[in-house]
Amino acid sequence: MKDDFINTVKSLIPKVDYCSFRFVNKYTNVISATRGVVEPVTISEDDGLMVTVFNKGGYGYGATSNLTKKGISEAVNSAVEWAKFSEKKLTYFPDLKKMKSRVGNYYTNEDEHWSQVSTKDKTDYLISVNKALKSQPTISNWGASIRFNKIETLFMDTNDSNVRQKISYLLPQIVVSAEYKKEIQTRTFGGHAHARQLGYNFIDQIDMINKGKTLAQEAVELSKSPNCENKITQAVIAPDQMILQIHESIGHPLELDRILGDERNYAGSSFVTPDMFGNYQYGSELLNITFNPTLESELATYNFDDDGTNAEKKYLIKDGVLIRPIGGLFSSQRLGLDHVACSRSCNWNRPPIDRMGNINLEPGKDSFDEIIKSVEDGIYLETNNSWSIDDKRNKFQFGCEKGTLIKNGKFAGMVKNPSYRGITESFWKNLSKVGNGETNNILGTSNCGKGEPNQTIFVGHSTPICLFENVDVFGGV
């Protein structure tokens, strides 16, 4: 992205109503060790350019990995041709006057860069984690990995926008399984939840070696524990399970393109309808959900989305009432609703669409101990391991790795194979307590899929523990 490249791009701007250029460079490095053996290190990198054109009521894209003047020119011509082809054929043509000039940048704050630590040191550390995991004879499978991603973008348009962003994140993973009487139980480091925009020092902070020892002990204990009973009960849900609950039963059903029917063919629609915004009671008064791309170190923190929209914190649900959808500047105009900076793309060869960013449940006032003490007969659920939800994101069934019974305000033993089910439209109304800031965890997932052709993207979720009443909990067989 040197000056000569930028000047080349500017020289190719066509005479149209609006045109944008989005350059993307992606780098991925994965280091893993399984059962005490270092696996082949994987490194991948690619870059390219997406051209977007709005002209005379038409809309077109062109993309290329050929970043020569000829390659970019061909992408521009392709976008112009598609815009001409789509004239008077679009469902909606946006108001281009609402698109403002944006100038700025964003860079992940990394105290220790990935490149500052050698591959040998990283693999040696993962071998040490593996040794901690294989702590008992009944451990049947174990492994650990660290994934590093860097996504660097440059956005320019005919409004003289110039936005540079570089997002780097780490995804540490641990898995350990224990076998007892031919039954296997598995514990992971929060599933895929512990992904953050932080430097390599994040690995030191989480102490994967000691965490591995704890998870191994829990896997052994789970393998010998009784199955979870079937009953309607109180459920305290830990942050590493809450993020799945938020993601599937709030995040996806509030995506505006899904509400408008654009996703129906591939990933389903939503039970939410346009008339619900501003009045629908989505949950209890304790439910406050924000779209917040400003929380430092969360996965989808940025200053601008991929259409150049300025990113800011906004409430999606306030005091339980549905306020606004997850809709970008373009799609929100179709319904005359307020937008959020959620127009996001997974790479240079995919157009931005409405995507979750950081979808967070705001902390409440109750401490962890206060919530547990308030439960007479219930269960504490941790770490998602399975999920199923219908095409309208309403009826769901989720499984967890670990359950801990609660009797008279105290923990009363572990149970295996805990699952629960419910209906989104009633489940969130049973939210009775929300943990305070001390129970809050910044988490996320790197593999949220959506769109045709498919786009896999990283999404952040920050949430405290929560207590729900009248939850249908059941166990495995």
C-alpha positions as a printed NumPy array, in Angstrom:
array([[  0.   ,   0.   ,   0.   ],
       [  2.746,   2.393,  -0.968],
       [  2.046,   5.784,  -2.541],
       [  2.643,   4.532,  -6.083],
       [  0.007,   1.804,  -5.596],
       [ -2.489,   4.329,  -4.197],
       [ -1.812,   6.699,  -7.086],
       [ -2.343,   3.838,  -9.543],
       [ -5.713,   3.066,  -7.994],
       [ -6.77 ,   6.712,  -8.026],
       [ -5.876,   7.018, -11.708],
       [ -8.331,   4.199, -12.507],
       [-11.41 ,   5.676, -10.811],
       [-14.232,   5.5  , -13.387],
       [-16.722,   8.295, -14.12 ],
       [-19.641,   6.923, -12.117],
       [-21.971,   8.101,  -9.344],
       [-19.887,   6.352,  -6.698],
       [-16.923,   3.982,  -6.601],
       [-14.914,   2.435,  -3.764],
       [-11.723,   0.365,  -3.62 ],
       [-11.041,  -2.035,  -0.75 ],
       [ -7.596,  -3.64 ,  -0.563],
       [ -7.209,  -6.643,   1.795],
       [ -4.144,  -8.563,   2.941],
       [ -4.698, -11.659,   5.1  ],
       [ -2.035, -13.646,   6.948],
       [ -2.612, -16.78 ,   9.032],
       [ -0.132, -18.852,  11.045],
       [ -1.229, -21.959,  12.983],
       [  1.043, -23.916,  15.328],
       [ -0.267, -27.112,  16.932],
       [  0.846, -30.053,  19.047],
       [ -1.339, -33.15 ,  19.421],
       [ -0.659, -36.071,  21.742],
       [  2.827, -34.704,  22.365],
       [  3.76 , -34.378,  18.685],
       [  4.261, -31.082,  16.867],
       [  2.118, -30.916,  13.742],
       [  3.246, -29.252,  10.485],
       [  3.206, -25.487,  10.889],
       [  0.784, -23.836,   8.468],
       [  1.215, -20.36 ,   7.001],
       [ -1.062, -18.759,   4.44 ],
       [ -1.191, -15.271,   2.973],
       [ -3.081, -13.615,   0.168],
       [ -4.13 , -10.16 ,  -0.945],
       [ -6.391,  -8.566,  -3.475],
       [ -8.741,  -5.711,  -4.291],
       [-12.516,  -5.305,  -4.426],
       [-14.065,  -2.56 ,  -6.575],
       [-17.645,  -1.437,  -5.916],
       [-19.595,   0.778,  -8.329],
       [-22.974,   2.51 ,  -7.989],
       [-24.12 ,   4.209, -11.186],
       [-27.453,   5.233, -12.767],
       [-29.438,   2.964, -10.471],
       [-27.14 ,  -0.031, -10.966],
       [-24.728,  -1.778,  -8.613],
       [-21.662,  -3.865,  -9.495],
       [-18.541,  -5.527,  -8.099],
       [-15.179,  -6.479,  -9.523],
       [-12.378,  -8.235,  -7.645],
       [ -8.821,  -9.259,  -8.466],
       [ -5.635, -10.615,  -6.931],
       [ -3.689,  -9.133,  -9.855],
       [ -2.606,  -5.844,  -8.324],
       [ -0.933,  -4.499, -11.431],
       [ -2.479,  -1.551, -13.24 ],
       [ -3.879,  -3.943, -15.839],
       [ -5.417,  -6.247, -13.232],
       [ -7.044,  -3.417, -11.303],
       [ -8.32 ,  -1.858, -14.536],
       [-10.015,  -5.137, -15.485],
       [-11.703,  -5.295, -12.065],
       [-12.942,  -1.721, -12.494],
       [-14.349,  -2.531, -15.929],
       [-16.073,  -5.614, -14.546],
       [-17.719,  -3.604, -11.749],
       [-18.886,  -0.956, -14.245],
       [-20.333,  -3.62 , -16.548],
       [-22.239,  -5.3  , -13.725],
       [-23.583,  -1.93 , -12.569],
       [-24.848,  -1.3  , -16.087],
       [-26.379,  -4.783, -16.303],
       [-28.25 ,  -4.282, -13.008],
       [-29.748,  -0.88 , -13.874],
       [-33.435,  -0.764, -12.852],
       [-33.199,  -4.355, -11.576],
       [-32.266,  -3.705,  -7.943],
       [-34.64 ,  -4.193,  -5.034],
       [-33.378,  -0.942,  -3.596],
       [-30.856,   1.694,  -4.66 ],
       [-29.282,   3.525,  -1.687],
       [-29.202,   7.25 ,  -1.137],
       [-25.593,   8.008,  -2.039],
       [-25.798,  11.42 ,  -0.356],
       [-25.714,   9.637,   2.99 ],
       [-22.245,   8.286,   2.245],
       [-19.68 ,  10.599,   3.825],
       [-15.953,  11.016,   3.406],
       [-14.08 ,   8.993,   6.039],
       [-10.435,   9.416,   6.954],
       [ -8.782,   7.507,   9.776],
       [ -7.145,   4.3  ,  10.906],
       [ -7.25 ,   1.508,  13.456],
       [ -4.516,  -0.837,  14.682],
       [ -4.709,  -3.651,  17.208],
       [ -2.733,  -2.815,  20.324],
       [ -0.062,  -5.539,  20.561],
       [  2.351,  -5.295,  23.498],
       [  4.301,  -8.246,  22.108],
       [  4.117,  -8.982,  18.387],
       [  3.656, -12.517,  17.083],
       [  6.913, -12.275,  15.128],
       [  8.903, -11.435,  18.269],
       [  8.559, -15.025,  19.526],
       [ 10.267, -17.779,  17.534],
       [  8.391, -20.758,  16.146],
       [ 10.623, -23.02 ,  18.266],
       [  9.63 , -21.214,  21.461],
       [  5.961, -21.493,  20.512],
       [  6.181, -25.209,  19.744],
       [  8.183, -25.884,  22.922],
       [  5.471, -24.151,  24.908],
       [  2.726, -26.232,  23.271],
       [  4.653, -29.412,  24.05 ],
       [  4.737, -28.307,  27.705],
       [  0.965, -27.774,  27.562],
       [  0.587, -31.289,  26.112],
       [  2.577, -32.758,  29.006],
       [  0.284, -30.987,  31.462],
       [ -2.774, -32.366,  29.662],
       [ -1.577, -35.984,  29.783],
       [ -1.667, -35.913,  33.563],
       [ -3.531, -39.176,  34.209],
       [ -3.704, -42.631,  32.579],
       [ -7.374, -42.25 ,  31.58 ],
       [ -6.619, -39.233,  29.381],
       [ -7.276, -40.618,  25.886],
       [ -6.718, -37.585,  23.653],
       [ -5.124, -34.177,  24.11 ],
       [ -3.729, -31.27 ,  22.171],
       [ -3.14 , -27.538,  22.045],
       [ -2.697, -24.923,  19.35 ],
       [ -2.25 , -21.212,  18.773],
       [ -3.617, -19.483,  15.703],
       [ -2.534, -15.986,  14.679],
       [ -4.454, -13.897,  12.154],
       [ -3.665, -10.498,  10.669],
       [ -6.089,  -8.648,   8.399],
       [ -4.894,  -5.372,   6.904],
       [ -7.218,  -3.207,   4.816],
       [ -7.182,   0.043,   2.86 ],
       [-10.49 ,   1.674,   1.871],
       [-10.724,   4.54 ,  -0.644],
       [-13.675,   5.994,  -2.533],
       [-14.852,   8.86 ,  -4.715],
       [-15.716,  10.832,  -1.549],
       [-11.973,  11.046,  -0.845],
       [-12.202,   8.503,   1.964],
       [ -8.932,   7.003,   3.144],
       [ -9.164,   4.38 ,   5.885],
       [ -6.353,   2.044,   6.972],
       [ -6.957,  -0.714,   9.504],
       [ -4.913,  -3.651,  10.765],
       [ -6.551,  -6.216,  13.017],
       [ -4.456,  -8.964,  14.622],
       [ -5.885, -11.65 ,  16.856],
       [ -4.891, -14.812,  18.686],
       [ -6.935, -17.982,  19.078],
       [ -5.426, -20.326,  21.707],
       [ -7.071, -23.735,  21.931],
       [ -6.851, -26.688,  24.304],
       [ -8.686, -29.997,  24.066],
       [ -8.471, -32.964,  26.433],
       [-10.582, -36.118,  26.619],
       [-10.836, -38.774,  29.33 ],
       [-12.302, -42.27 ,  28.998],
       [-14.067, -44.274,  31.701],
       [-15.984, -47.494,  31.067],
       [-15.904, -46.871,  27.298],
       [-17.434, -43.406,  27.639],
       [-15.45 , -40.31 ,  26.684],
       [-15.844, -36.814,  28.095],
       [-14.062, -33.781,  26.656],
       [-13.091, -30.399,  28.049],
       [-11.846, -27.501,  25.96 ],
       [-10.576, -24.024,  26.695],
       [-13.987, -22.407,  26.293],
       [-14.651, -24.119,  22.978],
       [-13.522, -21.539,  20.397],
       [-14.289, -18.659,  22.731],
       [-10.947, -17.33 ,  23.907],
       [-10.02 , -15.327,  20.822],
       [ -8.844, -11.776,  21.369],
       [ -7.227,  -8.807,  19.657],
       [ -4.07 ,  -8.85 ,  21.756],
       [ -0.346,  -9.38 ,  21.446],
       [  1.423, -12.667,  22.088],
       [  1.631, -11.788,  25.783],
       [ -2.022, -12.914,  25.928],
       [ -0.659, -16.48 ,  25.94 ],
       [  1.291, -15.734,  29.113],
       [ -1.758, -14.139,  30.729],
       [ -4.009, -17.17 ,  30.284],
       [ -1.313, -19.656,  31.466],
       [ -2.215, -22.555,  29.166],
       [ -0.093, -25.03 ,  31.154],
       [ -1.998, -24.643,  34.432],
       [ -5.272, -24.27 ,  32.579],
       [ -4.518, -27.556,  30.829],
       [ -4.019, -29.311,  34.175],
       [ -7.397, -28.033,  35.396],
       [ -9.202, -29.073,  32.215],
       [ -7.623, -32.541,  32.318],
       [ -8.798, -33.038,  35.903],
       [-12.3  , -31.888,  34.956],
       [-12.405, -34.285,  31.99 ],
       [-11.478, -37.212,  34.265],
       [-14.059, -36.175,  36.855],
       [-16.746, -35.69 ,  34.204],
       [-16.116, -39.152,  32.766],
       [-17.034, -40.653,  36.158],
       [-19.943, -38.307,  36.887],
       [-23.643, -39.167,  36.568],
       [-25.677, -37.984,  33.605],
       [-27.574, -34.732,  33.896],
       [-31.201, -35.258,  34.922],
       [-34.188, -34.075,  32.888],
       [-36.094, -31.279,  34.6  ],
       [-37.406, -27.72 ,  34.393],
       [-35.076, -25.746,  36.616],
       [-33.031, -22.624,  37.227],
       [-29.928, -22.389,  35.054],
       [-26.879, -20.225,  35.628],
       [-25.072, -19.941,  32.295],
       [-21.344, -19.203,  32.178],
       [-19.911, -16.65 ,  29.715],
       [-18.375, -19.305,  27.432],
       [-21.877, -20.717,  26.875],
       [-23.664, -17.382,  26.993],
       [-21.773, -16.248,  23.898],
       [-23.373, -19.058,  21.89 ],
       [-26.8  , -18.161,  23.295],
       [-26.317, -14.509,  22.332],
       [-24.82 , -15.374,  18.945],
       [-27.566, -17.742,  17.8  ],
       [-30.727, -16.343,  19.425],
       [-29.986, -12.599,  19.327],
       [-27.164, -11.918,  16.869],
       [-28.346, -13.903,  13.857],
       [-32.082, -13.119,  14.143],
       [-31.326,  -9.38 ,  14.317],
       [-29.268,  -9.322,  11.101],
       [-31.326,  -7.117,   8.813],
       [-30.586,  -8.938,   5.555],
       [-31.953, -12.076,   7.212],
       [-35.096, -10.192,   8.316],
       [-35.505,  -8.859,   4.761],
       [-35.257, -12.404,   3.374],
       [-31.859, -12.11 ,   1.663],
       [-30.376, -15.036,   3.645],
       [-33.425, -17.295,   3.531],
       [-32.155, -19.577,   0.771],
       [-28.882, -20.425,   2.49 ],
       [-28.936, -19.838,   6.242],
       [-32.573, -19.109,   7.047],
       [-34.555, -16.026,   7.961],
       [-35.715, -14.682,  11.339],
       [-38.762, -14.669,  13.589],
       [-38.176, -10.906,  13.933],
       [-40.285,  -8.69 ,  11.659],
       [-39.717,  -4.992,  10.798],
       [-42.698,  -3.805,  12.854],
       [-41.123,  -5.13 ,  16.07 ],
       [-38.414,  -2.459,  16.279],
       [-39.115,   0.135,  18.934],
       [-41.788,  -1.824,  20.793],
       [-41.163,  -5.587,  20.974],
       [-40.262,  -6.944,  24.431],
       [-37.405,  -9.271,  23.456],
       [-36.504, -10.184,  27.04 ],
       [-36.776,  -9.13 ,  30.656],
       [-35.876,  -5.58 ,  31.691],
       [-32.403,  -6.862,  32.605],
       [-31.562,  -7.582,  28.961],
       [-29.327,  -4.921,  27.418],
       [-27.557,  -5.85 ,  24.178],
       [-25.156,  -3.528,  22.383],
       [-23.409,  -3.458,  19.05 ],
       [-20.048,  -2.24 ,  20.32 ],
       [-17.025,  -2.054,  17.995],
       [-15.198,   0.143,  20.525],
       [-14.294,  -2.318,  23.312],
       [-10.511,  -2.699,  23.266],
       [ -9.167,  -6.223,  22.598],
       [-12.524,  -7.695,  21.494],
       [-12.407,  -9.578,  18.196],
       [-14.556,  -7.267,  16.067],
       [-13.281,  -3.95 ,  17.387],
       [-12.579,  -1.439,  14.607],
       [-13.124,   2.214,  13.713],
       [-14.827,   1.681,  10.323],
       [-16.715,  -1.161,   8.69 ],
       [-15.904,  -2.415,   5.179],
       [-18.138,   0.154,   3.5  ],
       [-16.349,   2.97 ,   5.33 ],
       [-19.086,   3.602,   7.909],
       [-17.885,   5.123,  11.175],
       [-18.147,   2.573,  14.002],
       [-19.788,   3.434,  17.313],
       [-21.547,   1.732,  20.195],
       [-25.329,   1.458,  19.845],
       [-28.022,  -0.435,  21.717],
       [-29.827,  -3.202,  19.87 ],
       [-31.967,  -4.108,  22.89 ],
       [-32.482,  -1.674,  25.807],
       [-34.214,  -2.74 ,  29.028],
       [-35.535,  -5.739,  27.126],
       [-37.076,  -3.71 ,  24.266],
       [-35.896,  -4.272,  20.687],
       [-34.451,  -0.97 ,  19.419],
       [-32.632,  -1.534,  16.104],
       [-31.383,  -4.35 ,  13.851],
       [-27.874,  -5.324,  12.858],
       [-28.15 ,  -3.496,   9.56 ],
       [-25.498,  -1.544,   7.672],
       [-25.834,   1.864,   6.041],
       [-27.228,   0.403,   2.802],
       [-29.653,  -2.229,   4.097],
       [-31.044,  -0.009,   6.876],
       [-32.195,   2.516,   4.274],
       [-34.544,  -0.117,   2.862],
       [-36.653,   0.094,   6.031],
       [-35.823,   3.616,   7.128],
       [-34.124,   2.334,  10.286],
       [-31.005,   3.501,  12.084],
       [-27.852,   1.675,  10.986],
       [-24.813,   0.224,  12.75 ],
       [-21.328,  -0.248,  11.291],
       [-21.858,  -3.917,  10.479],
       [-21.165,  -4.058,   6.741],
       [-18.349,  -6.603,   6.802],
       [-16.528,  -8.9  ,   4.405],
       [-14.258, -11.881,   5.042],
       [-11.797, -11.004,   2.244],
       [-11.089,  -9.036,  -0.922],
       [-13.117, -11.446,  -3.086],
       [-16.359, -11.154,  -1.099],
       [-18.748,  -8.172,  -0.909],
       [-19.616,  -6.713,   2.505],
       [-22.942,  -7.881,   3.942],
       [-24.764,  -7.401,   7.256],
       [-22.693,  -9.234,   9.862],
       [-22.444,  -9.321,  13.593],
       [-19.566,  -7.308,  15.031],
       [-19.132,  -7.226,  18.805],
       [-22.58 ,  -8.175,  20.102],
       [-22.389,  -7.768,  23.867],
       [-24.651,  -8.336,  26.838],
       [-24.059,  -5.417,  29.199],
       [-23.193,  -6.352,  32.826],
       [-25.748,  -6.108,  35.612],
       [-25.296,  -5.701,  39.363],
       [-25.07 ,  -9.184,  40.916],
       [-21.812, -10.876,  41.914],
       [-21.037, -14.489,  41.095],
       [-21.579, -15.561,  44.719],
       [-24.848, -13.636,  44.977],
       [-26.245, -15.368,  41.898],
       [-25.215, -18.857,  43.036],
       [-26.579, -18.258,  46.56 ],
       [-29.941, -17.217,  45.085],
       [-30.448, -20.631,  43.434],
       [-32.281, -23.24 ,  45.516],
       [-32.233, -26.056,  42.983],
       [-30.507, -25.523,  39.66 ],
       [-27.469, -26.072,  37.48 ],
       [-24.401, -24.136,  36.341],
       [-23.71 , -24.705,  32.631],
       [-20.275, -24.194,  31.036],
       [-18.745, -24.372,  27.55 ],
       [-20.779, -25.133,  24.453],
       [-20.184, -28.392,  22.577],
       [-23.243, -28.64 ,  20.32 ],
       [-25.965, -26.403,  18.945],
       [-29.114, -26.62 ,  16.873],
       [-31.561, -23.846,  16.019],
       [-34.335, -23.589,  13.456],
       [-34.303, -21.489,  10.282],
       [-36.049, -18.586,  12.024],
       [-33.589, -18.62 ,  14.953],
       [-36.404, -19.346,  17.379],
       [-36.474, -22.944,  18.611],
       [-33.057, -24.027,  19.871],
       [-31.249, -26.87 ,  21.618],
       [-27.732, -26.43 ,  23.01 ],
       [-25.348, -28.896,  24.653],
       [-22.609, -28.081,  27.158],
       [-19.403, -29.808,  28.201],
       [-19.884, -29.422,  31.919],
       [-22.729, -29.077,  34.376],
       [-22.485, -28.414,  38.103],
       [-25.542, -28.902,  40.29 ],
       [-26.58 , -26.13 ,  42.678],
       [-28.46 , -27.019,  45.879],
       [-29.51 , -24.415,  48.427],
       [-27.104, -21.856,  47.065],
       [-24.057, -24.124,  46.96 ],
       [-22.343, -26.248,  44.31 ],
       [-23.284, -29.902,  44.771],
       [-21.34 , -32.009,  42.286],
       [-20.643, -32.352,  38.593],
       [-22.892, -33.916,  35.935],
       [-22.045, -34.873,  32.375],
       [-23.83 , -34.342,  29.049],
       [-25.963, -31.375,  30.173],
       [-28.16 , -29.803,  27.507],
       [-31.02 , -27.331,  27.459],
       [-33.654, -26.19 ,  24.994],
       [-36.059, -23.353,  24.6  ],
       [-37.752, -20.805,  22.36 ],
       [-36.064, -17.47 ,  21.809],
       [-39.323, -15.522,  22.108],
       [-39.832, -16.755,  25.689],
       [-36.323, -17.74 ,  26.853],
       [-34.936, -14.21 ,  27.278],
       [-38.038, -13.128,  29.197],
       [-36.946, -15.607,  31.905],
       [-33.654, -13.755,  32.466],
       [-33.784, -13.016,  36.225],
       [-30.211, -11.988,  37.177],
       [-27.255, -10.591,  35.242],
       [-23.733, -10.754,  36.641],
       [-21.708,  -7.66 ,  37.367],
       [-18.507,  -6.524,  35.658],
       [-16.365,  -8.911,  37.697],
       [-18.173, -11.868,  36.081],
       [-17.865, -10.383,  32.59 ],
       [-15.632, -12.067,  29.996],
       [-14.487, -10.723,  26.626],
       [-14.744, -13.678,  24.255],
       [-15.447, -14.399,  20.601],
       [-15.534, -16.816,  17.705],
       [-13.484, -16.841,  14.519],
       [-15.747, -19.047,  12.423],
       [-19.184, -17.445,  12.02 ],
       [-20.449, -18.493,   8.598],
       [-23.008, -16.771,   6.392],
       [-23.689, -15.653,   2.834],
       [-23.547, -17.061,  -0.695],
       [-20.769, -17.65 ,  -1.534],
       [-19.968, -18.433,   2.093],
       [-18.063, -15.961,   4.249],
       [-16.433, -17.037,   7.518],
       [-15.761, -14.104,   9.794],
       [-14.651, -13.298,  13.346],
       [-17.231, -12.04 ,  15.85 ],
       [-16.834, -10.771,  19.41 ],
       [-19.108, -11.367,  22.387],
       [-18.64 ,  -9.875,  25.842],
       [-20.969, -11.176,  28.533],
       [-21.308, -11.842,  32.263],
       [-22.896, -14.924,  33.798],
       [-26.708, -14.959,  33.735],
       [-29.487, -16.696,  35.664],
       [-32.588, -17.94 ,  33.848],
       [-35.794, -19.327,  35.337],
       [-37.833, -22.329,  34.128],
       [-35.21 , -23.755,  31.754],
       [-35.822, -27.157,  30.165],
       [-32.59 , -29.002,  31.045],
       [-31.935, -32.571,  29.996],
       [-29.103, -35.112,  29.899],
       [-27.543, -37.531,  27.464],
       [-28.184, -41.236,  27.179]])
